[in-house]
Amino acid sequence: MNNLLKPNQATPVCDTDKMELVSKGSLSKFDMNEILNCMHCGFCLPACPTYRQMGMEFASPRGRIALMKGVAKEELAVDAEFEHHMNLCLGCRACETACPAGVPYGSLVETAREMVEDQKRDSAKPSVMKTVVFDKLFKNPQRFKQLGTALWAAQSVGLQTLADKTGLIKVLPRPMAEMQKAVDKIASPIARKKREPVMKSGQANALKIGFFSGCIMDVMFFETNQATASLLQKAGCDVLFVQEQVCCGALHAHAGEKDGAIELAKRNIEAFEQAEVDFIVNNAGGCGSALKEYHHWFHDQPEWQQRAMNFVAKMRDANELLAELPPLTFSKRIEAKVTYQDSCHLAHGQGVRNQPRQLIQRIPGVEYIEMNDADSCCGSAGIYNITNYEMSMDILDDKMKQVEQTKAHYIVTTNPGCLLQMKNGIIRAGLQGKMEAMHVMDLLARAL
Amino acid sequence: MITQELKDQLVSIVGTRFYLDSNNERYAYSYDATPLYQSMPDAVIVPGTTEEVAQILKLANEYRIPIIPRGSGTNLAGGTVPVEGGIVLHLSRFNQIYEIDRENFTATLGPGVVTSELHQAVEAQGLFYPPDPGSMHISTMGGNMAQCAGGMRGLKYGVTKDYIMGLEYVLPSGEILRCGGKNVKDVAGYDMTRLMVGSEGTLGIITEMTVKLLPLPETKRTLIAYYSNLLDAARTVEKTITSKIIPATMEFMDQATMRVVDDFVKLGLPLEMKSMLLIEQDGTEQEVDRDIEQIAEIARAQGAKIVEVAQTPQEGERLMVARRSALAALSRLRPTTILEDATVPRSKLAEIVEEIERIADKYQLQMCTFGHAGDGNLHPTCMTDERDTEEIKRVEQAFEEIFLAAIRMGGTITGEHGVGMAKMDYLGLKVGEAGLDLMKRLKAAFDPNGIMNPGKMFANSDRRRVVVKQ
């Protein structure tokens, strides 16, 4: 309270003496220039899904940046309340598209969360969930494969049906219970073992693609990865599954676990350097956005920054590359109405909007219908639908009203989180049997 | 200060969910879109009904707690900064359009309705609400009303005050009053509606409003003209109007603004040009085609180097987006962007733009000028850094000179943003000492205890005031 600017201080002009021309850095990790670039015009307000739900300033990007400024000026503490407001943000970055001043909101909110985590590390233990998920699971690709096998086994013996029937599902935390209903049957260990490490196009001078398969993506949506690789192969590329790759680190960075994120980034940079590829390609908007921002993670390590820049220069989303390559020849028709839900990190993070729409419309028979607010977040947002379940479902239910209006047979998206959320949305809206959620690569592969 | 006892009473009116007073919550309501102004409220209350507003005001009046009404907080005059603490009354829950009356051409709505949402709702029925402030996708109708927002269509259609027909409002005493209504003609007593519009929350709280609608124009077309100097652009504006053509919009941008906007919206503007005019006409197809052709001729005759007519409505819309983004796009240049709205009679357009350039040069400041050329309402915008106190001082001096120049040319200190805190030292320049005194007495009649948005509109008496000699 002492540090808060008080009313009646005869300071209608805010106290500038606390803000130095160069940010201090010791107490606050924020770049003051970037915070001041926000002129609080409010253009971001209508673009923000949480502001649209709540109508409160502190649930908006402008409000969150103001709170960060408060922390930077030492007028607010990095406390539980600040953490709550920073974590209510989906990180969808729709505000960056709306912001005329070019404020890098995504990196500001990551810094804010990093400060929250730093503070917690100093004062107490980090949450068990975070330790298990971020340290044990994501940093270890072998564990992911084990998890995949366990999931497959559970699905195979009908545990899912059993859980549904016995009411076991009621014992699970609600977000988990609801989400697991939406999960497709995952690939068997045998099917996964059959993957060939290199898929040759058979063409001379073929582009050499290093495929970034992702961790969640490769377990939950193994077939989508295979489909993507086939499409690239068909388009004349040699596709290489780089074995030494690990998780991209996006979820770590979003959650303020910057050290963990950097460690993963280094391993990926090394792995793809050794593979000597022309392009690095992935099909998950969220991961792609992080992979394309690796160079921002190494400001204080020039050598790594250069290596990161080389990595980033090769990085492409599968939609981006396929739209540039000679058009695929499709042998099948898909007579269906198709609509597209942007992945926030593909649209707002990477600026890839037209390419997936173009690719969908090239499929013979497809009637493409553009959805209202297609580039507004579905509420999935990484692990947001577990950490902020209620808000996530409110946003999803609003999104499904727009989806329903399109009367589409397929709702297509480009990111595993969005795909799961859409599958869940179809169940919540009672649209099973009428509509199917699908990754754009799977839809394209179906028409090959 | 809000005591625990008072807090309990306020919570019992709105419920805990809508009474907010944690540090972060209060901090998020300590500013609006105006640079440099920030101050903490004691609480933020989000009432849901007129009755709740009345009860809150009555209590605040009894305990002498300032009340600051607020919509989306996009105003540019510091009008919603709680400079003396107190309660920010956030009216976002009054966001319903109650009625669109197709016989009387009116809409009745809550003050929390977002301006562009009203546009969409009435346009779906072939009707038209013309005021279109730059922040229309964010700002609320209550905020537009309180500040008497303008916009790009001011020249032909007027501003917010020309469209507010009736109000429901609450006085600090807790009385709920109504004024005006759906009657086109209504001279029963003083025009309280006009008084409330633009009163910046200093008199009472608006809880419902009835606005006038027009038939939606059939079509519109956009024309762009580029000039190698300022004077030719200004002369085009003058000549168009003296030819008895009133375009819906005549927007001006100088070279510096064009550069920044182009960088943001990527329109491929000819950046070697010194200024540009963006002209839009609406009406029937025939009228629009005839007017646009004639304006194109006038522009060429006045020395426009390039004249382009947007071929599709989408193309026109995209150019308008460019102009709408001007203010915020300018903020890319430097950390702090201060925008003013000095206004002059149309005939003085070139003169004031040149004067602004001279003043910017004198104080060695980076200024861009854009704005509503058709109504003489310009936005000289200064790119600076709030941490550089020495430069901020020069900015203040420069703007003071600009205000004085505007007044000298028969203009005003603010065309559409309002006085708020940003211009309260200069209000006397425009209305005179006796005018100020009468305004203060009017306020006292509404708000004898001075709880309604205190510290706005009128400078504290001991502050220096500029006296202009005509």
Interface residues (C-beta under 8 A of the other chain):
Chain A: M1 L4 L5 K6 P7 N8 Q9 T11 P12 V13 C14 T16 M19 E20 L21 N33 L36 N37 M39 H40 C41 G42 F43 L45 P46 G55 M56 E57 F58 G63 A66 L67 G70 E75 L76 A77 E81 F82 H85 C99 P100 A101 G102
Chain B: L20 S22 N23 N24 E25 R26 Y27 A28 Y29 S30 Y31 D32 A33 P35 L36 Y37 Q38 S39 M40 P41 D42 V46 S72 G73 T74 G78 V81 P82 V83 E84 G85 G86 H90 S92 R93 N95 V114 S135 H137 I138 S139 F264 S325 L327 A328 A329 S331 R332 P335 T336 T337 D385 E386 R387 D388 T389 I392 M421 G455
